[in-house]
Amino acid sequence: MQLTGAQALVKSLEMCDVEVMFGLPGGAILPVYDPILDSKIRHVLVRHEQGAGHMAQGYAQVTGKPGVAVVTSGPAATNIVTPLCDAFMDSIPMVAITGQVALASIGSDAFQECDTTGITMAVTKHNYLVTDPADIPRIVKEAFHIATTGRPGPVLIDLPKDVSNMPMEWYWPDDLDLPGYSPITEVDERLIAEAIKLIKESEKPVIYAGGGLLKARASELLLEFAEKTGIHVATTLMARGVFPDRHTQCLGMPGMHGNYTAVMAFQRADLLINLGARFDDRVTGNKEYFAPDAKIIHVDIDPAEHGKVRMPDVAIQGDAKVALASLIAEFDRQDQETPDRSLWKSTISGWQEQNPLKYDQSDSGFPLKPQFVLEQLRDHTPDDTIVVAGVGQHQMWASQFWKFDYPYTWVNSGGLGTMGFAVPAAIGAKVGQPDRTVWAVDGDGCFQMTAQELITAAAENIPVKIAILNNAYLGMVRQWQELFYEERYSEVYLSADHPNYVMWAESMGCAGIRVESAEEVRPAIEKANSINDRPVVIDFRVDAFEKVYPMVPAGGSNDDIILGPEGDADAKAKGTAPS
């Protein structure tokens, strides 16, 4: 059967079980858009190419399937670089397809030409420039394999316009031939035995659970391992939900804005069992002072992470699910008695009791505290609600005050920290899980970057719900300026009156609601939950001066953690401006 390159591409996507793609047509990719009309694959028409990438990410995070984005050449390709980098840093499986000028025009500075493969080399696992239509089925199959195996990540296929129009004889490859690409998933049982020996000798162990556990679909085994060993679990920003927040062994989130107990448990531990985390600087603080007395077990599918930040005592390469199964089996095999950990558990309980997360919502209901809003959202939505966060103060509050008891219910931009992530990623998540409630928690600064994608949501009947924690500032930057720049607020005020978010939402085909006091919060949430025929935007007018606590000053030790406003003077004295 003879097909054009474009037809072969679409058919190859169908062969890879693609259900939906997010994209925006243009000249160089136009040949691909014609056979899309005849395909069973759903196409979601975005309003900006960055939105296509973030939608693909949101879809991938809640389904485990690779997200697919399709855009044209030049500025469209450069617009998707940010989502590619975001997906690369957070290990999100994604396949991006970009149009390119004709082969003969490459290098001539043709209209809407750019070196897409060169530009994206550093932010993809692999990329392809297609020069022969006969290669398309093989390339597509390889791209999906690479994106979803080993450490997941984005792969890009750059398709010149003339190659799209060239004929080829259709085939589908039976096998893959990728010399040099063979991710190791099985683990070294000798190292597993060494790890269990350290665990059984440890008096103050902590499990450091990272996003790699979610990628490995290992949440059930983590629960089994934690309960079998009795070891407490801290879940990173990318791993929220992998271990139930309401479980008695859950410590919550560690790091710069983690809770006191999780931060101190890391600092005082004699063993950290790192499962699929990368010793991120937001967790470690000044790495010279991080977990000074702890031996390290580090399980990661990517050997490049071993020793990159902290040298492990036992480095286990392999799939986290496979590793956990082996650790559980070996724990049962070894008959060594574990030491008495009652004092360690008592210490943890004391930290939890004495230093809970807290805020002060006045009886008058004003000013409205963002933490109160999030608790109300948490308590008046289904337990399996998917929460998608932007980046900034609202992201930290959402992670702190929501209770994530199920995996794949938290979506955010962790490594790159991309403002504008929430709205498009929430749309992608809702497409992937249409029967689930999806709430995006956004700041007013983030919302203004990608809010146009709500037009996409309205037009495509994707009823996401958006909670804007509107403090009229770039809140996290303002917090840093207050603490580290002598309250010199340079270019962070966004205006409390512009735009009118209710009118803006309604103009985009959404329902708009404004909330100014605590008494209005619950009725607004209930109203939003009752509207399922269009997107909903709630403008929560929250306290402009509220800061995120706890906080570890950037560049400082986790021992310098600031618990509340009473510690601001210490933060100013000890801290430096966060990087």
RODO-2510 file (C-alpha; in nm, 4 decimals, decimal comma):
residues 579
     n   res          X          Y          Z
     1     m     0,0000     0,0000     0,0000
     2     q     0,1434     0,3312    -0,1080
     3     l     0,1073     0,6293     0,1255
     4     t     0,2501     0,9762     0,1477
     5     g     0,4931     1,0513     0,4276
     6     a     0,2206     1,2450     0,6067
     7     q    -0,0239     0,9558     0,5799
     8     a     0,2451     0,7181     0,7021
     9     l     0,3074     0,9424     1,0027
    10     v    -0,0573     0,9486     1,1073
    11     k    -0,0950     0,5742     1,0516
    12     s     0,2218     0,5139     1,2555
    13     l     0,0751     0,7166     1,5419
    14     e    -0,2346     0,4986     1,5248
    15     m    -0,0150     0,1879     1,5378
    16     c     0,1387     0,3270     1,8581
    17     d    -0,2114     0,3481     2,0102
    18     v    -0,2180     0,7273     2,0219
    19     e    -0,5643     0,8415     2,1303
    20     v    -0,5195     1,2176     2,1245
    21     m    -0,2773     1,4790     1,9999
    22     f    -0,2503     1,8462     2,0870
    23     g    -0,1472     2,0832     1,8148
    24     l    -0,1697     2,3882     1,5930
    25     p    -0,1292     2,3748     1,2133
    26     g     0,0969     2,5880     0,9971
    27     g     0,2605     2,5846     0,6576
    28     a     0,5325     2,3236     0,7004
    29     i     0,3145     2,0768     0,8929
    30     l     0,0061     2,1314     0,6742
    31     p     0,0448     1,8043     0,4782
    32     v     0,0154     1,6126     0,8076
    33     y    -0,3082     1,7850     0,9019
    34     d    -0,4949     1,6581     0,5980
    35     p    -0,4862     1,2839     0,6908
    36     i    -0,5692     1,3746     1,0510
    37     l    -0,9231     1,4386     0,9219
    38     d    -0,9516     1,0689     0,8347
    39     s    -0,7888     0,9395     1,1543
    40     k    -0,9522     0,8012     1,4685
    41     i    -0,7042     1,0056     1,6732
    42     r    -0,8610     1,3028     1,8468
    43     h    -0,6932     1,6354     1,7738
    44     v    -0,7199     1,9192     2,0268
    45     l    -0,6634     2,2584     1,8633
    46     v    -0,4578     2,4773     2,0988
    47     r    -0,4173     2,8566     2,0939
    48     h    -0,0397     2,8571     2,1440
    49     e     0,2215     2,5905     2,0770
    50     q     0,3515     2,6055     2,4348
    51     g     0,0005     2,5036     2,5391
    52     a     0,0210     2,1955     2,3147
    53     g     0,3369     2,0816     2,4902
    54     h     0,2030     2,1336     2,8417
    55     m    -0,1234     1,9586     2,7524
    56     a     0,0780     1,6619     2,6301
    57     q     0,2647     1,6662     2,9632
    58     g    -0,0531     1,6784     3,1717
    59     y    -0,2009     1,3937     2,9697
    60     a     0,1143     1,1852     3,0160
    61     q     0,1388     1,2468     3,3904
    62     v    -0,2109     1,1192     3,4683
    63     t    -0,2254     0,8329     3,2176
    64     g     0,1313     0,7060     3,2009
    65     k     0,1008     0,7149     2,8214
    66     p     0,3215     0,9406     2,6101
    67     g     0,1687     1,2771     2,5293
    68     v     0,1798     1,3865     2,1643
    69     a     0,2146     1,7436     2,0375
    70     v     0,2129     1,8484     1,6706
    71     v     0,3247     2,1954     1,5568
    72     t     0,4782     2,3597     1,2534
    73     s     0,8279     2,4923     1,1893
    74     g     1,0256     2,7960     1,3056
    75     p     0,8527     2,9910     1,5832
    76     a     0,6126     2,7050     1,6476
    77     a     0,9045     2,4716     1,7069
    78     t     1,0795     2,7204     1,9342
    79     n     0,7531     2,7768     2,1248
    80     i     0,7492     2,4101     2,2218
    81     v     1,1078     2,4115     2,3522
    82     t     0,9918     2,5109     2,7023
    83     p     0,7536     2,2128     2,7394
    84     l     1,0241     1,9839     2,5986
    85     c     1,2728     2,1080     2,8579
    86     d     1,0071     2,0795     3,1290
    87     a     0,9311     1,7205     3,0274
    88     f     1,3009     1,6400     3,0072
    89     m     1,3725     1,7624     3,3601
    90     d     1,0668     1,5893     3,5081
    91     s     1,1088     1,2662     3,3060
    92     i     0,7724     1,2905     3,1299
    93     p     0,7188     1,0675     2,8218
    94     m     0,6320     1,2880     2,5251
    95     v     0,6619     1,2804     2,1465
    96     a     0,6721     1,6145     1,9665
    97     i     0,6294     1,6338     1,5896
    98     t     0,7431     1,9538     1,4205
    99     g     0,7158     2,0645     1,0618
   100     q     1,0276     2,1715     0,8768
   101     v     1,0962     2,3520     0,5503
   102     a     1,1734     2,1417     0,2429
   103     l     1,4996     1,9499     0,2439
   104     a     1,6513     2,1633    -0,0309
   105     s     1,5750     2,4804     0,1672
   106     i     1,7343     2,3709     0,4944
   107     g     2,0241     2,5989     0,5697
   108     s     1,9063     2,8788     0,3401
   109     d     1,7269     3,0839     0,6071
   110     a     1,3957     3,0035     0,4430
   111     f     1,0701     3,1432     0,5782
   112     q     0,9982     2,9937     0,9240
   113     e     1,3129     2,7834     0,9167
   114     c     1,5142     2,7042     1,2260
   115     d     1,7536     2,4281     1,3270
   116     t     1,4950     2,2440     1,5321
   117     t     1,7016     1,9337     1,6005
   118     g     1,9996     2,1464     1,7001
   119     i     1,7925     2,3675     1,9272
   120     t     1,6232     2,0739     2,0994
   121     m     1,9225     1,8416     2,1302
   122     a     1,9817     1,9384     2,4924
   123     v     1,6170     1,9034     2,5997
   124     t     1,5190     1,5716     2,4427
   125     k     1,6214     1,2104     2,4985
   126     h     1,6622     1,1866     2,1223
   127     n     1,5509     1,3708     1,8123
   128     y     1,5171     1,2924     1,4426
   129     l     1,5313     1,4866     1,1169
   130     v     1,3404     1,2756     0,8641
   131     t     1,4988     1,2728     0,5180
   132     d     1,3240     0,9707     0,3653
   133     p     0,9500     0,8937     0,3989
   134     a     1,0326     0,5221     0,4090
   135     d     1,1949     0,5828     0,7486
   136     i     0,8817     0,7239     0,9110
   137     p     0,7272     0,4024     1,0546
   138     r     1,0616     0,2983     1,2025
   139     i     1,1305     0,6441     1,3451
   140     v     0,7861     0,6745     1,5049
   141     k     0,8108     0,3292     1,6631
   142     e     1,1583     0,4097     1,7934
   143     a     1,0467     0,7480     1,9246
   144     f     0,7691     0,5997     2,1367
   145     h     0,9986     0,3256     2,2633
   146     i     1,2684     0,5723     2,3660
   147     a     1,0187     0,8121     2,5253
   148     t     0,8638     0,5441     2,7463
   149     t     1,1540     0,3177     2,8430
   150     g     1,4429     0,3643     3,0821
   151     r     1,4183     0,7104     3,2308
   152     p     1,1172     0,8500     3,0387
   153     g     1,1459     1,1751     2,8499
   154     p     1,0593     1,3698     2,5364
   155     v     1,1547     1,2720     2,1811
   156     l     1,1187     1,5027     1,8796
   157     i     1,0564     1,4181     1,5141
   158     d     1,1287     1,7004     1,2673
   159     l     0,9508     1,6394     0,9366
   160     p     1,0332     1,8461     0,6246
   161     k     0,7315     1,9486     0,4196
   162     d     0,8466     1,7812     0,0976
   163     v     0,9163     1,4540     0,2793
   164     s     0,5558     1,4670     0,4036
   165     n     0,4385     1,4739     0,0424
   166     m     0,6724     1,2038    -0,0924
   167     p     0,5349     0,8520    -0,1562
   168     m     0,6420     0,5450     0,0400
   169     e     0,5403     0,1800     0,0560
   170     w     0,3651     0,1219     0,3863
   171     y     0,5074    -0,1256     0,6367
   172     w     0,5234    -0,1594     1,0115
   173     p     0,8525    -0,2819     1,1595
   174     d     0,8337    -0,5979     1,3673
   175     d     1,1435    -0,5284     1,5692
   176     l     1,3495    -0,2396     1,6936
   177     d     1,7205    -0,2117     1,6303
   178     l     1,8717     0,0515     1,8565
   179     p     2,2397    -0,0261     1,9144
   180     g     2,3618     0,1399     2,2310
   181     y     2,0155     0,1956     2,3739
   182     s     1,9363    -0,0792     2,6219
   183     p     1,8079     0,0587     2,9527
   184     i     1,8842    -0,1613     3,2505
   185     t     1,5703    -0,2475     3,4456
   186     e     1,6809    -0,5540     3,6404
   187     v     1,8763    -0,4979     3,9579
   188     d     2,1950    -0,6472     4,0984
   189     e     2,0808    -0,8806     4,3763
   190     r     2,4180    -0,8480     4,5494
   191     l     2,3551    -0,4745     4,5889
   192     i     2,0008    -0,5440     4,7056
   193     a     2,1442    -0,7624     4,9834
   194     e     2,3880    -0,4858     5,0814
   195     a     2,1022    -0,2373     5,0947
   196     i     1,8909    -0,4575     5,3216
   197     k     2,1911    -0,5090     5,5509
   198     l     2,2193    -0,1305     5,5907
   199     i     1,8454    -0,1036     5,6486
   200     k     1,8485    -0,3699     5,9190
   201     e     2,1447    -0,2013     6,0913
   202     s     1,9922     0,1459     6,0810
   203     e     1,8402     0,3111     6,3881
   204     k     1,7038     0,6228     6,2138
   205     p     1,6121     0,5354     5,8559
   206     v     1,3924     0,7436     5,6226
   207     i     1,2547     0,6607     5,2778
   208     y     1,3156     0,9427     5,0303
   209     a     1,0460     0,8770     4,7697
   210     g     1,0874     1,0450     4,4308
   211     g     0,8939     1,0805     4,1090
   212     g     1,0689     0,7779     3,9604
   213     l     0,8385     0,5601     4,1713
   214     l     0,5371     0,7018     3,9881
   215     k     0,7031     0,6476     3,6517
   216     a     0,7643     0,2860     3,7526
   217     r     0,4017     0,2371     3,8716
   218     a     0,5457     0,1304     4,2059
   219     s     0,3166     0,2980     4,4608
   220     e     0,1651    -0,0291     4,5874
   221     l     0,5063    -0,1851     4,6392
   222     l     0,6281     0,1268     4,8197
   223     l     0,3362     0,0959     5,0615
   224     e     0,4163    -0,2703     5,1176
   225     f     0,7865    -0,2006     5,1723
   226     a     0,7219     0,0872     5,4125
   227     e     0,4724    -0,1098     5,6209
   228     k     0,6915    -0,4196     5,6272
   229     t     0,9973    -0,2263     5,7433
   230     g     0,8146     0,0320     5,9559
   231     i     1,0175     0,3114     5,7965
   232     h     0,8680     0,6586     5,7530
   233     v     0,8309     0,8046     5,4035
   234     a     0,8874     1,1573     5,2717
   235     t     0,7526     1,2313     4,9230
   236     t     0,9172     1,4897     4,7009
   237     l     0,7281     1,7557     4,5086
   238     m     0,7241     1,5254     4,2036
   239     a     0,6151     1,2237     4,4078
   240     r     0,3148     1,3601     4,5949
   241     g     0,0511     1,0860     4,6135
   242     v     0,2896     0,7963     4,5631
   243     f     0,2466     0,7271     4,9375
   244     p    -0,0797     0,8228     5,1128
   245     d    -0,0524     1,1532     5,3005
   246     r    -0,2918     1,0288     5,5677
   247     h    -0,0817     0,7182     5,6388
   248     t     0,0738     0,7200     5,9852
   249     q     0,4218     0,6706     5,8357
   250     c     0,3951     0,9638     5,5954
   251     l     0,6199     1,2599     5,6715
   252     g     0,4969     1,4810     5,3874
   253     m     0,7186     1,6874     5,1598
   254     p     1,0843     1,7682     5,2323
   255     g     1,2817     2,0608     5,0997
   256     m     1,2896     2,4397     5,0859
   257     h     0,9168     2,4665     5,1599
   258     g     0,8666     2,1209     5,3035
   259     n     0,7251     2,0594     5,6465
   260     y     0,9474     2,0673     5,9520
   261     t     0,9209     1,6959     6,0261
   262     a     1,0292     1,5821     5,6799
   263     v     1,3178     1,8291     5,6709
   264     m     1,4429     1,7362     6,0171
   265     a     1,4007     1,3631     5,9552
   266     f     1,6383     1,3923     5,6601
   267     q     1,8843     1,5992     5,8650
   268     r     1,8921     1,3580     6,1609
   269     a     1,8625     1,0275     5,9757
   270     d     2,1413     0,7714     5,9798
   271     l     2,0137     0,6185     5,6528
   272     l     1,8348     0,7699     5,3531
   273     i     1,6728     0,5213     5,1176
   274     n     1,6408     0,7246     4,7985
   275     l     1,3951     0,5636     4,5593
   276     g     1,3747     0,7436     4,2254
   277     a     1,4733     1,0942     4,3371
   278     r     1,7689     1,2996     4,2169
   279     f     1,8869     1,4891     4,5270
   280     d     1,7375     1,8103     4,3929
   281     d     1,8884     2,1314     4,5312
   282     r     1,5459     2,2373     4,6601
   283     v     1,5526     1,9290     4,8823
   284     t     1,9148     1,9271     4,9901
   285     g     1,9713     2,2991     5,0513
   286     n     2,3435     2,3457     5,0918
   287     k     2,4552     1,9955     5,0051
   288     e     2,7584     2,0185     5,2354
   289     y     2,5214     2,0182     5,5331
   290     f     2,2520     1,7855     5,3985
   291     a     2,1826     1,4713     5,6022
   292     p     2,5335     1,4821     5,7475
   293     d     2,5154     1,1515     5,9362
   294     a     2,3225     0,9507     5,6822
   295     k     2,4420     0,6621     5,4748
   296     i     2,2792     0,6596     5,1329
   297     i     2,1013     0,3895     4,9350
   298     h     2,0142     0,5280     4,5924
   299     v     1,7857     0,3418     4,3515
   300     d     1,7576     0,5022     4,0092
   301     i     1,7150     0,3777     3,6548
   302     d     1,9525     0,6490     3,5342
   303     p     2,3100     0,5734     3,6437
   304     a     2,4052     0,9363     3,5766
   305     e     2,2164     1,0316     3,8935
   306     h     2,4360     0,8138     4,1139
   307     g     2,6969     1,0347     4,2748
   308     k     2,5934     1,3470     4,0826
   309     v     2,5054     1,5308     4,4023
   310     r     2,5610     1,2843     4,6870
   311     m     2,7789     0,9752     4,6661
   312     p     2,5748     0,6689     4,7653
   313     d     2,6989     0,3895     4,9868
   314     v     2,4889     0,1493     4,7786
   315     a     2,4002     0,2511     4,4216
   316     i     2,1330     0,0346     4,2620
   317     q     2,0603     0,0873     3,8950
   318     g     1,7303    -0,0403     3,7682
   319     d     1,3550     0,0020     3,7588
   320     a     1,2193     0,1183     4,0943
   321     k     0,9345    -0,1339     4,0876
   322     v     1,1741    -0,4192     4,0233
   323     a     1,4059    -0,2881     4,2950
   324     l     1,1264    -0,2643     4,5522
   325     a     1,0097    -0,6187     4,4797
   326     s     1,3664    -0,7417     4,5318
   327     l     1,4116    -0,5348     4,8483
   328     i     1,0911    -0,6803     4,9963
   329     a     1,1968    -1,0367     4,9136
   330     e     1,5468    -0,9837     5,0529
   331     f     1,4114    -0,8211     5,3697
   332     d     1,2135    -1,1380     5,4350
   333     r     1,5169    -1,3570     5,3602
   334     q     1,7632    -1,1877     5,5920
   335     d     1,7043    -1,2961     5,9495
   336     q     1,9024    -1,0139     6,1107
   337     e     1,7079    -0,8333     6,3815
   338     t     1,6562    -0,4600     6,3389
   339     p     1,7557    -0,2280     6,6240
   340     d     1,5029    -0,0653     6,8543
   341     r     1,3668     0,2389     6,6667
   342     s     1,1147     0,3481     6,9279
   343     l     1,3149     0,6607     7,0198
   344     w     1,3363     0,7632     6,6504
   345     k     0,9647     0,7139     6,6013
   346     s     0,8944     0,9084     6,9199
   347     t     1,1174     1,1912     6,7975
   348     i     0,9285     1,2054     6,4679
   349     s     0,5938     1,2086     6,6478
   350     g     0,7182     1,4944     6,8650
   351     w     0,8197     1,6988     6,5611
   352     q     0,4813     1,6370     6,4011
   353     e     0,2934     1,7412     6,7155
   354     q     0,5029     2,0477     6,7927
   355     n     0,5528     2,1868     6,4416
   356     p     0,2480     2,1329     6,2231
   357     l     0,1776     2,3440     5,9162
   358     k    -0,0185     2,6461     6,0320
   359     y    -0,1686     2,9767     5,9244
   360     d    -0,4049     3,2309     6,0774
   361     q    -0,7435     3,2843     5,9104
   362     s    -0,9194     3,5672     6,0945
   363     d    -1,2716     3,5186     6,2248
   364     s    -1,3875     3,8087     6,0098
   365     g    -1,3010     3,6111     5,6978
   366     f    -1,0774     3,8880     5,5682
   367     p    -0,8065     3,8924     5,4512
   368     l    -0,8675     3,5596     5,2843
   369     k    -0,5788     3,3214     5,3406
   370     p    -0,4701     3,1026     5,0468
   371     q    -0,4117     2,8058     5,2779
   372     f    -0,7761     2,8234     5,3896
   373     v    -0,8897     2,8221     5,0271
   374     l    -0,6847     2,5098     4,9567
   375     e    -0,8169     2,3289     5,2638
   376     q    -1,1709     2,4082     5,1550
   377     l    -1,0986     2,2888     4,8010
   378     r    -0,9490     1,9709     4,9451
   379     d    -1,2430     1,9038     5,1747
   380     h    -1,5184     1,9756     4,9218
   381     t    -1,3957     1,7900     4,6161
   382     p    -1,3728     1,4141     4,5500
   383     d    -1,0774     1,2399     4,7182
   384     d    -0,9387     1,1353     4,3805
   385     t    -0,9497     1,4874     4,2365
   386     i    -0,6537     1,5611     4,0095
   387     v    -0,4753     1,8784     4,1202
   388     v    -0,2592     2,0641     3,8697
   389     a    -0,0425     2,3466     3,9993
   390     g     0,1390     2,6335     3,8400
   391     v     0,4706     2,7533     3,9838
   392     g     0,5215     2,9798     4,2811
   393     q     0,3660     3,0284     4,6234
   394     h     0,0382     2,8652     4,5206
   395     q     0,2267     2,5526     4,4098
   396     m     0,3885     2,5160     4,7522
   397     w     0,0648     2,5798     4,9411
   398     a    -0,1162     2,3254     4,7241
   399     s     0,1458     2,0604     4,7934
   400     q     0,1459     2,1428     5,1654
   401     f    -0,2254     2,1646     5,2402
   402     w    -0,3859     1,9137     5,0043
   403     k    -0,3960     1,5492     5,1132
   404     f    -0,2712     1,3290     4,8313
   405     d    -0,3760     0,9737     4,9088
   406     y    -0,3739     0,8410     4,5545
   407     p    -0,1013     0,8318     4,2907
   408     y    -0,1304     1,0351     3,9711
   409     t    -0,3499     1,2996     4,1355
   410     w    -0,0805     1,5712     4,1474
   411     v     0,0594     1,7352     3,8356
   412     n     0,3128     2,0155     3,8427
   413     s     0,6303     2,1539     3,6898
   414     g     0,9007     2,0512     3,9333
   415     g     1,2469     2,0737     3,7832
   416     l     1,2101     2,3587     3,5356
   417     g     0,9496     2,5502     3,7356
   418     t     0,7513     2,6751     3,4358
   419     m     0,5065     2,9541     3,5027
   420     g     0,1967     2,9154     3,2862
   421     f     0,2042     2,5368     3,3221
   422     a    -0,1208     2,4838     3,5131
   423     v    -0,4020     2,5758     3,2729
   424     p    -0,2827     2,3792     2,9669
   425     a    -0,1566     2,0867     3,1766
   426     a    -0,4962     2,0665     3,3492
   427     i    -0,6645     2,0518     3,0091
   428     g    -0,4353     1,7654     2,9076
   429     a    -0,5041     1,5869     3,2366
   430     k    -0,8804     1,6191     3,1883
   431     v    -0,8523     1,4792     2,8352
   432     g    -0,6580     1,1846     2,9763
   433     q    -0,8982     1,1292     3,2677
   434     p    -1,2332     1,2698     3,1464
   435     d    -1,4348     1,1102     3,4292
   436     r    -1,2230     1,2685     3,7043
   437     t    -1,2552     1,6140     3,8565
   438     v    -0,9558     1,8271     3,7595
   439     w    -0,8724     2,1443     3,9504
   440     a    -0,5894     2,3715     3,8446
   441     v    -0,4457     2,5792     4,1276
   442     d    -0,2833     2,8848     3,9744
   443     g    -0,1476     3,2235     4,0672
   444     d    -0,2570     3,5396     3,8920
   445     g     0,0889     3,5793     3,7367
   446     c     0,0949     3,2227     3,6031
   447     f    -0,2655     3,2396     3,4859
   448     q    -0,2004     3,5448     3,2706
   449     m     0,0699     3,3587     3,0770
   450     t    -0,1446     3,0812     2,9282
   451     a    -0,5067     3,1619     3,0107
   452     q    -0,5931     3,1740     2,6404
   453     e    -0,5963     2,7939     2,6458
   454     l    -0,9271     2,8111     2,8315
   455     i    -1,0708     2,9008     2,4910
   456     t    -0,9420     2,5602     2,3806
   457     a    -1,1085     2,3987     2,6833
   458     a    -1,4404     2,5716     2,6143
   459     a    -1,4360     2,4979     2,2408
   460     e    -1,3370     2,1336     2,2924
   461     n    -1,5798     2,0746     2,5825
   462     i    -1,3085     2,0040     2,8380
   463     p    -1,4612     2,1227     3,1689
   464     v    -1,1585     2,1937     3,3851
   465     k    -1,1853     2,4047     3,6978
   466     i    -0,9384     2,6813     3,7801
   467     a    -0,8710     2,8288     4,1242
   468     i    -0,6705     3,1513     4,0955
   469     l    -0,5020     3,2457     4,4234
   470     n    -0,4960     3,6113     4,3281
   471     n    -0,2674     3,8234     4,5463
   472     a    -0,1945     4,0849     4,2755
   473     y     0,1762     4,0032     4,2946
   474     l     0,4373     3,7711     4,1592
   475     g     0,4092     3,6251     4,5051
   476     m     0,7223     3,4155     4,5474
   477     v     0,9416     3,6876     4,3992
   478     r     0,7782     3,9388     4,6309
   479     q     0,8498     3,7081     4,9263
   480     w     1,2174     3,6941     4,8325
   481     q     1,2330     4,0703     4,7883
   482     e     1,0803     4,1212     5,1307
   483     l     1,3236     3,8862     5,3011
   484     f     1,6433     3,9378     5,1051
   485     y     1,6171     4,2761     4,9290
   486     e     1,5065     4,5018     5,2169
   487     e     1,1448     4,5118     5,0952
   488     r     1,2413     4,6796     4,7692
   489     y     0,9567     4,5501     4,5546
   490     s     1,0895     4,5811     4,2039
   491     e     0,8427     4,4971     3,9237
   492     v     0,6324     4,2403     4,1071
   493     y     0,2982     4,4222     4,1460
   494     l     0,0436     4,2968     3,8925
   495     s    -0,2560     4,5184     3,9787
   496     a    -0,5554     4,4088     4,1774
   497     d    -0,7997     4,5477     3,9205
   498     h    -0,6603     4,4430     3,5842
   499     p    -0,7833     4,2195     3,4440
   500     n    -1,1343     4,1482     3,5619
   501     y    -1,0981     3,7689     3,5835
   502     v    -1,4718     3,7003     3,5901
   503     m    -1,5306     3,8941     3,2701
   504     w    -1,2176     3,7441     3,1143
   505     a    -1,3333     3,3915     3,1977
   506     e    -1,6807     3,4542     3,0620
   507     s    -1,5409     3,6036     2,7419
   508     m    -1,3532     3,2757     2,6861
   509     g    -1,6680     3,0667     2,7269
   510     c    -1,6105     2,9795     3,0934
   511     a    -1,8077     3,0441     3,4094
   512     g    -1,6484     3,3140     3,6245
   513     i    -1,6794     3,3544     4,0021
   514     r    -1,5161     3,6069     4,2373
   515     v    -1,4496     3,5367     4,6063
   516     e    -1,3264     3,7968     4,8553
   517     s    -1,3859     3,6495     5,2021
   518     a    -1,3717     3,3171     5,3817
   519     e    -1,7522     3,2860     5,4043
   520     e    -1,7773     3,2903     5,0250
   521     v    -1,5236     3,0115     4,9638
   522     r    -1,7298     2,6983     5,0183
   523     p    -2,0400     2,8159     4,8249
   524     a    -1,8161     2,9138     4,5317
   525     i    -1,6468     2,5731     4,5299
   526     e    -1,9800     2,3934     4,5460
   527     k    -2,1092     2,6045     4,2595
   528     a    -1,7981     2,5318     4,0543
   529     n    -1,8282     2,1588     4,1201
   530     s    -2,1885     2,1676     3,9977
   531     i    -2,0929     2,3184     3,6600
   532     n    -1,9750     2,0492     3,4209
   533     d    -2,0748     2,1834     3,0807
   534     r    -1,7901     2,4365     3,0572
   535     p    -1,4705     2,5369     3,2360
   536     v    -1,4967     2,7335     3,5598
   537     v    -1,2623     3,0041     3,6892
   538     i    -1,2754     3,1234     4,0514
   539     d    -1,0875     3,4419     4,1339
   540     f    -0,9953     3,4022     4,5014
   541     r    -0,8781     3,7425     4,6277
   542     v    -0,6228     3,6288     4,8833
   543     d    -0,3927     3,8060     5,1258
   544     a    -0,1201     3,9805     4,9253
   545     f     0,1270     3,9663     5,2133
   546     e     0,1035     3,5982     5,3019
   547     k     0,4327     3,4092     5,2728
   548     v     0,5101     3,0400     5,2323
   549     y     0,6375     2,8738     5,5473
   550     p     0,8327     2,6710     5,6388
   551     m     1,1220     2,8080     5,4374
   552     v     1,4876     2,7171     5,4126
   553     p     1,6871     3,0202     5,2945
   554     a     1,8568     2,9424     4,9645
   555     g     2,2194     2,8516     5,0076
   556     g     2,1650     2,7680     5,3719
   557     s     2,1456     2,4442     5,5607
   558     n     1,8138     2,2693     5,6175
   559     d     1,8916     2,3193     5,9865
   560     d     1,8210     2,6897     5,9263
   561     i     1,4547     2,6212     5,8489
   562     i     1,2234     2,9152     5,9247
   563     l     0,8853     2,8073     6,0595
   564     g     0,6910     3,1332     6,0412
   565     p     0,6971     3,5131     6,0407
   566     e     0,8694     3,5114     6,3764
   567     g     1,1744     3,3751     6,1973
   568     d     1,1886     3,6398     5,9256
   569     a     1,4687     3,8252     6,1004
   570     d     1,6761     3,5071     6,1038
   571     a     1,5984     3,4495     5,7367
   572     k     1,7160     3,7979     5,6530
   573     a     2,0302     3,7485     5,8567
   574     k     2,1216     3,4013     5,7332
   575     g     1,9786     3,3807     5,3857
   576     t     2,0780     3,4983     5,0466
   577     a     1,8551     3,5661     4,7519
   578     p     1,7251     3,2355     4,6185
   579     s     1,8540     3,1246     4,2825
***
